[in-house]
Amino acid sequence: MSDLDVTVLISVYNGEKHLREAILSVLGQTFDNFELLIVDDASTDGTAEIYRSFSDSRIRITRNKENIGAYKSANRGLKLARGKYVARLDADDIAMPTRIERQARHLDEHLEAGLVVSGVNVINEKGDIVWFYECNLSSEEFYYTLLFHNCIFHSSTMFRASTVSELGGYDERFLRASDYDLWSRIRSVSRIDCVSGPLAAWRDSAANMSTVFKRAQDDVANRIFAHNIETLLGTLNDTEKIVCFHDEGFTERHPSITYDALRTLEKIQQQLVDSCPAWLDKDKLNTFCERKMRNYLGVMLANQQFKDVLHLLQHTRFRKLMFELVTRQMRTLTKRNNR
């Protein structure tokens, strides 16, 4: 058994355009005790020439005899990985120099965490930073949010190899968005944490999987969301009424939220709090649930859905949250007017 701390796993198919940059970003880490495992999914371009041009002993290569897909390739890599931790990196993305060191240290110091992520710099085809995704969610907020939609960039993740092995790795039935399914399952067995700052750069280009297969990826993500709700509640109700809470993760504006949707969300939140695992803080989870519900009430008011609001005011919890929301808005207005 190897005493390696980390395996950096890259699965690649026809990635000649940016693979060299990805490899160099791994070899330039401030952390030394790692291997870079590259799974070549039967590439037909110059991918092989690029990784063969490196003579670094930390690089290991395995090549599929035929193209089997990203997640099957990843699972093959997980079986070959020697590190106790696995850091994922897509072939067109970049790891910041301190990424492995900081994430491995976090997992060393927080034994209850099975997955650690970070914020990312979103870069364009040329490598210019176009915006920054700041990941500042608490463990309780990850637990809540992943129920509804994916909030994690794949190339920012490092997880315990043992945790993912026990879960069976990526679900190969999903040709797209299987990472969202994996994070959803990890949240049920261990804590998910984040470390501050951007530790990876994610390339937003017309050629990446999330762009080329966007419709298929969104369809699978919707199925995973529905399965998450079914697993929590023990039954699959009509998820169409609450799909707005899933869509929230994929739009710049809040989707339409109805009275029925909020009543169903109330049941979901209550079940989440009641079944809160021991490694999370139930009070923090409940506070986040309240904050999300208040935000949705604010959306209703902003959308002038007064009929829905009147229905909600008949219930004690919603009446209380609405009072808190209006009070906070009035305080904000008062402060602004007194400047």
N, C-alpha and C positions, 0 to 999 in steps of 0.2 A: 504493500500500500504506500503510495507516495505521500510525502510530507508537504506537498505544495499547498499553499494557502488558497490560491485563486486560479481558476481557469477562465480566460477570456474567450468566449465562444462566438465565432463569426461563421454563419452559414451564408454561402454566396453562390449566385447563379448569374453568369455573364456580368460580372461587376468590375470589369477592367477600368472603367472610367474613374472610379474613386477609391478602389481597393488599396492602392499604395498609400494613400493619405491615411486611411483607416489603420493600416498596419503600423505605419510610422507613429501614429498617435498612441498606440499601445506600447510599442517598444520604447517610447520616450517617457514612460511613467516614472514617478518618484518612488514607486514600490517595485521591489525586485523579485519577490518569491511568487512568480506566476508563470503560467504557460499560455501561449496563444494557440488555440485549437481552431483551425480553419477547415470547415466541411465544404468541399467543392461539389455542388449539386450537378455534376456533369456539364460544366460550362463549355460553350462552344466558341467563345471569343478568346481574348488574350489573358484571361484571368490566371491561368496556370503559369504563364511566363512571369507574371508579376510576383506571385508568392514564391516561385522558385528562384527569383533573383535575390532573395534574402538568405543569408547564411547564419542567422541568429539561432542558437541552439534552443531557445525558448519556443520556437515555432514548431508546431506539429501539423501535418497535413493529412487529411483523408479525403479521398475522392469517390463519390458514388459512381457505380457503373452505369446507372441511368438516372435521368432526372426524376426525383421523387417528391419534390416540393419543399417549401421552406420549413414547415413544422416537423415533417418526418426527418429532414436533415438535422434539425435542431435536436430532436430526440436521439438521433444517432450520436450526435456530439455529446449529449448529456451522459450517455452510457460510456463514452470513451474518456470523459473528463476526469482528471486526477485531482483537481483542487477541491477543497472542502466548501469553497464558495464558487459560484459561477456568475461572471459578469457578462451580460449580453451586449453585443454591438453589431449593428447592421453594417453591411459592407460599404455603404455610402455615407456613414456617419463618422464622428470623431470623438475620441475620449480626451477630456482635458487632463493635463499632466498629473494632477493629484487625485484623480477619480478613484483608482483602485485603492490607494492608501487610505483615503478617508472613508470609503464605504466598507472596506475590510475591517478597519478599526472599529467602526460603528457596530458591525455584527459581532466582533470580538467582545465588545463592552456591553451589548444588549442581547443577552441570550434568548430572550422571549421574542425577538424579531426574526422573522423568516425571510423578509424581503426589505431591501432598502433602496430608495430611488432618490432622484435629485431633480432640480430644475434643468432646463436645457436652453442653449442658444439655438434659435431656429435660423438656419443659414440657407442661402439660395444656391443655385447651381455653381456659381463662382466661389462660394465659400464666404460671402459677405453676410454678416449678421443682420437679419431683417426685423427680428423681435426676440424678446426673452420671455420664456414661460417660467414663471416663478412657482416652484412647488413648495408650498408652505402649509400643507395639510397636516393635521395631527393624526395619530394612529386611529382615533375614533372617527375622524372625518374621512379617512380612507375607507374604513369599515362601512360607513354609511354610503359614500359616493359610489363605490364600486358596485354596490347593489344595482345602481341605475345605469351607469355608463363608465367607460374607461377614462381614467384621468392620469394615466401613466404612459410616458414615452418608453418604448421597448429598450432603446439604447441607453437609458439611464438606470437600468436595473441591475442589481446584484442580489442573489438569493443563496440560501443554504442548499447545497446539492442534495443533502439528505431529505430536506423538506419536500423538494420538488420530486425526488425519486419516490417518496412514499405516496405522493399524489398521482403518480403515473406519468409525469411530464406533461407536455402539450397534448391536448386532445386532437388526434389526427383526423377525426371526423370533420373538423372545421378546417376548411382550406384557407379561410381568412379569419382574422380576429381571434385566433386561438390564444394569443397572449392575454386578451381580456378575460377569457374563460379561466386561464391559469391564475391570474391575479385574483379573480373572484373566489377561486377555491383556496388560494393561500390565505385570504382574509378570514376564512372560516377555521383555520387551524393555527394561525400565529399572527403576530403583530406585523404591520407594515409601517415602516418609518421613512422619513426623508431627511436628507442632510442639506444644509443651506448652500445656495449658490449654484450656478450652472456647471455641472461636471461632465456634460456631453453636448455635442452639437448635432442637431437633427437636420438633415438636408431636405428641404421642401422643394421637390422638383417634379416635373411631369412624368418622370420615369419611375418614381418609387411606388411600392405596392399600394400604399394607402391612397394614392391618386389614380393609378391605372385601374385598380379594382375597387374603387370607392363604393359603388352601388352594392356589389357583392359583400364587401366588408360591412357596410351599414346593415344589410339584411341579417348577416350572422350575428352582429352585435345586438340587434333587436331580439333575436332568438335567445341569446345568452341572458339578456336582461329579463325576458319573460321566464326563463328557467330559474334565475336567481329569485324572482318573486315567488314562483311556485314552490321552490325549496324552503323559503322562509315561512310562507303561510300554510304549506301543506296541501295546497290546492291551486289550480290554475283558473283564476277568474278571468273576466274579460280585461286583458291588459291594454286594450285600446284606450280606455278612459284614463289610464295613467301613463300612456306613452309620452305624454308631455314632459314628464320628469326624466325620461330617457333622452328625449330630443334636446333637452336643455344643454346637454354636453356637446351638441353638434351645431349650435346656432349662436350667433352673436346677440340675438334678441330672445327674450323669454317667450316661450310658446304660449298658446292659449291654455288657461287653466280653469277648470269648471268646479262647481260646488261638489259634484260627485267625485271628481278626482281628488279633491282635498279630503273628503270624508274617507276615501279608500287609503290615501296616504297616511291619515291619522292611524288607521289600523296597522299599516306597515310599520310606522314609527314605533307604535306601542309594542309590537312584537319584537322589533329590533332591540329596544331597551330591555324588555323582559328576558330575552335570550342572550343578552350581552355576555360575551365570553370573559373569563376571569382575568385575562391579560389586558383588558381594557377598563377604563374608568367609566362606570355607568352614568355618573353625574355629568361628566363631560359630553358623553354621547347624547344624553337627554337635552343638555343645553344646546347642542348643535341642531338637534331635531327641532327645538323651539325656534331657533334662529332661521332655519330653512322655512318653516311654516310661516313665520312672520314675513319673510321675504315674498312668499307666494301671495300672501294677503295684500302686500304692497303692490304686487303686479296686478291683482284684481282691481284695486282702487285706481291704479294708473290707467288701466284699460276701461275704466268706468263700467265695470260689471256689477252694478249696484244690486241687481236682483240676486246674484249669487252671494254678495256680501250680506244682504238682509237674511238669507237663509242661514248663513254661517253664524250670524249674531244671535241666533236662537240657542246656540250651544255654548256652554260655559267656557270651555277652553278657547274657542275661537274668539269669543267676546273679550276675554282677558288679553289674548295676543293682539287683537285689533286695538284695544285701549293702549297697550304698550307701544304699538307701532305709531299711532297718532300722537301720543305723548312725546316720543322721540323725535318725530318730524317737527313738532311744534318747538321743541327745545333747539333743534338745529336752525330753524328759521329765526328764532329769537336771537341766538348767538350771531347769526349772519347779519341781522338788522342792527345789532348793537356795535358792530365793528366801525 
